[in-house]
């Protein structure tokens, strides 16, 4: 297996873990909500995730990023994790996937 395949595979594993994290106010995972802006895993197994929240006043602003980081640590091959909360671009409902829109009755 070449490195590119391995890395994209690890990134896909991280994404699968992200799909197990939910904003408790919205019954859709954070990946489908469009809260995950970037997932990168380097050759040493360091995972870097850029994410946002629905708003800076989100009630889970203190608990969700550490939950995400904790879950990613258990992906096989991951040696370290950094979850970076960013506010640009500002999240809006158009960032949701079709799966999220369907789940929320917006389609």
Beta strands, then each sheet from edge to edge (+ up, - down):
strand 1: 36-41
strand 2: 46-51
strand 3: 80-85
sheet 1: 1+ 2- 3-
end
